[in-house]
């Protein structure tokens, strides 16, 4: 499921339908365990063919949102079967009332993984990986507040550390939750320029811990950064 590359493309007819139905499922308009409206009703609403509708269903099924069974129709899966790391599901979730809860869940998983990744990076990083972390940090310093570069440089910084951990699963983690990270950075950065500027020394402290090959410092500084960021996000919401 995590390797699913089939993203919703709104330019296609079935993509627009998949997007609309996906939003309804994630928002709870179509509750978990419920049966979706009959195909002919959905076809009439969106003025699409059965072929286009079934293509939309294939997209949603690949994301774990729905399943079809003979005689019972197409039903909404329970949330535990959803691919919560799917970029579309993340975006739909952040745009609903569950966005705050999802953000809290994100910080919990980051706090479980990223301090350890920083610890390992301080032990295992190569000169090339350290250079990538350093470059990302100085991009953060150079970024003009309010521009997309503030988000993407932050993302690059954290992904570079996960890569430097030498752990294949940690490295993949940053890629899998890229959408969620950007949305969370958007929330925390939009608190105000002063908060963004205040976060820079904390990021630098993480970088220096890794540069100095001091695993305990790197872990401590990353945990401290995430704790402050988590509190900032809660206040922003």
JOUR-V28756 format. One record per backbone hydrogen bond with DSSP energy under -1.0 kcal/mol. NH is the residue of the N-H (numbers start at 0). CO is the residue of the C=O. If there is no record, write none. Layout:
nh->NH co->CO
nh->NH co->CO
//
This chain:
nh->3 co->0
nh->6 co->4
nh->11 co->8
nh->15 co->11
nh->16 co->12
nh->17 co->13
nh->18 co->14
nh->19 co->15
nh->20 co->16
nh->21 co->17
nh->22 co->18
nh->23 co->19
nh->24 co->20
nh->25 co->21
nh->26 co->22
nh->28 co->23
nh->29 co->23
nh->32 co->75
nh->33 co->30
nh->35 co->73
nh->41 co->37
nh->42 co->38
nh->43 co->39
nh->44 co->40
nh->45 co->41
nh->46 co->42
nh->47 co->42
nh->52 co->48
nh->53 co->49
nh->54 co->50
nh->55 co->51
nh->56 co->52
nh->57 co->53
nh->58 co->54
nh->59 co->55
nh->60 co->56
nh->61 co->57
nh->63 co->60
nh->64 co->59
nh->66 co->74
nh->68 co->72
nh->72 co->68
nh->74 co->66
nh->75 co->33
nh->76 co->64
nh->80 co->77
nh->81 co->78
nh->82 co->62
nh->83 co->81
nh->85 co->82
nh->89 co->85
nh->90 co->86
nh->91 co->87
nh->92 co->88
nh->93 co->89
nh->94 co->90
nh->95 co->92
nh->98 co->95
nh->101 co->97
nh->102 co->98
nh->103 co->99
nh->104 co->100
nh->105 co->101
nh->106 co->102
nh->107 co->103
nh->108 co->104
nh->109 co->105
nh->110 co->106
nh->111 co->107
nh->112 co->108
nh->113 co->109
nh->116 co->112
nh->117 co->113
nh->118 co->114
nh->119 co->115
nh->120 co->116
nh->121 co->117
nh->123 co->119
nh->124 co->120
nh->129 co->125
nh->130 co->126
nh->131 co->127
nh->132 co->128
nh->133 co->129
nh->134 co->130
nh->135 co->131
nh->136 co->132
nh->137 co->133
nh->138 co->134
nh->139 co->135
nh->140 co->136
nh->141 co->137
nh->142 co->138
nh->146 co->143
nh->149 co->146
nh->151 co->147
nh->152 co->148
nh->153 co->149
nh->154 co->150
nh->155 co->151
nh->156 co->152
nh->157 co->153
nh->158 co->154
nh->159 co->155
nh->160 co->156
nh->161 co->157
nh->162 co->158
nh->163 co->159
nh->165 co->162
nh->170 co->166
nh->171 co->167
nh->172 co->168
nh->173 co->169
nh->175 co->171
nh->176 co->172
nh->177 co->174
nh->180 co->176
nh->181 co->177
nh->182 co->178
nh->183 co->179
nh->184 co->180
nh->185 co->181
nh->186 co->182
nh->187 co->183
nh->188 co->184
nh->189 co->185
nh->190 co->187
nh->191 co->188
nh->195 co->191
nh->196 co->192
nh->197 co->193
nh->198 co->194
nh->202 co->198
nh->203 co->199
nh->204 co->200
nh->205 co->201
nh->206 co->202
nh->207 co->203
nh->208 co->204
nh->209 co->205
nh->210 co->206
nh->211 co->207
nh->212 co->209
nh->213 co->208
nh->217 co->213
nh->218 co->214
nh->219 co->215
nh->220 co->216
nh->221 co->217
nh->222 co->218
nh->223 co->219
nh->224 co->220
nh->225 co->221
nh->226 co->222
nh->227 co->223
nh->228 co->224
nh->229 co->225
nh->230 co->226
nh->231 co->227
nh->232 co->228
nh->233 co->229
nh->234 co->230
nh->235 co->231
nh->236 co->232
//
